[in-house]
Amino acid sequence: MQNGKYGFIDKTGQVIIPFIYDRTSGFSGDLASVRLNEKLGFIDKKGNTMIPFLFDGAEGFGLNSEN
């Protein structure tokens, strides 16, 4: 956290996704849920918005391990 905002760093401490988010989760697969301006969206590991910031909340997601 920097200045009350969240972002992501790599193992060396280099910022890979800027500290601009109000809240974040860890990555699940290739996506992380992040909150920006009171709305939830999803970003990839490069910080690209993959699901727009339109939501008030979201449930967990992931691959179903059962066939």
C-alpha positions as CSV (number, residue, x, y, z in Angstrom):
1,M,0.0,0.0,0.0
2,Q,1.2,3.5,-0.9
3,N,-0.6,6.6,0.1
4,G,-3.7,4.6,1.0
5,K,-3.9,2.9,-2.5
6,Y,-3.1,-0.7,-3.6
7,G,-1.1,-2.0,-6.5
8,F,1.1,-5.0,-7.2
9,I,4.9,-5.5,-7.1
10,D,7.0,-8.4,-8.4
11,K,9.4,-10.5,-6.3
12,T,12.2,-7.9,-6.7
13,G,9.9,-5.1,-5.4
14,Q,9.5,-3.4,-8.7
15,V,6.0,-1.9,-9.3
16,I,4.3,-3.9,-12.0
17,I,0.7,-2.5,-11.5
18,P,0.5,1.1,-10.2
19,F,-0.8,1.8,-6.7
20,I,-4.1,3.4,-7.8
21,Y,-6.7,1.0,-6.5
22,D,-8.9,1.4,-3.4
23,R,-8.9,-2.4,-2.8
24,T,-7.5,-5.5,-4.4
25,S,-7.6,-9.3,-4.1
26,G,-4.9,-11.7,-5.1
27,F,-4.9,-13.1,-8.5
28,S,-7.0,-16.1,-9.3
29,G,-5.6,-17.5,-12.5
30,D,-4.9,-14.6,-14.7
31,L,-7.3,-12.1,-13.1
32,A,-7.6,-10.0,-9.9
33,S,-10.6,-8.2,-8.6
34,V,-9.8,-4.5,-7.8
35,R,-12.0,-1.7,-6.6
36,L,-11.6,1.8,-8.2
37,N,-13.9,4.7,-7.4
38,E,-16.2,2.5,-5.4
39,K,-16.8,0.0,-8.3
40,L,-15.4,-3.4,-8.8
41,G,-13.7,-4.7,-11.9
42,F,-11.0,-7.2,-12.9
43,I,-7.5,-6.7,-14.2
44,D,-4.9,-9.0,-15.8
45,K,-1.3,-9.4,-14.6
46,K,-0.2,-6.4,-16.7
47,G,-2.8,-4.1,-15.2
48,N,-5.1,-4.1,-18.2
49,T,-8.8,-3.9,-17.4
50,M,-10.4,-7.1,-18.5
51,I,-13.9,-6.7,-16.9
52,P,-14.9,-3.0,-16.6
53,F,-15.4,-1.3,-13.2
54,L,-19.2,-1.5,-13.2
55,F,-20.0,-3.7,-10.2
56,D,-20.8,-3.2,-6.5
57,G,-19.6,-6.7,-5.7
58,A,-18.7,-10.1,-7.1
59,E,-18.4,-13.7,-5.9
60,G,-15.3,-15.7,-6.1
61,F,-14.5,-17.4,-9.4
62,G,-12.2,-20.2,-10.7
63,L,-12.0,-23.4,-12.6
64,N,-14.3,-26.2,-11.5
65,S,-12.0,-29.2,-10.8
66,E,-14.7,-31.7,-11.4
67,N,-15.4,-33.0,-14.9
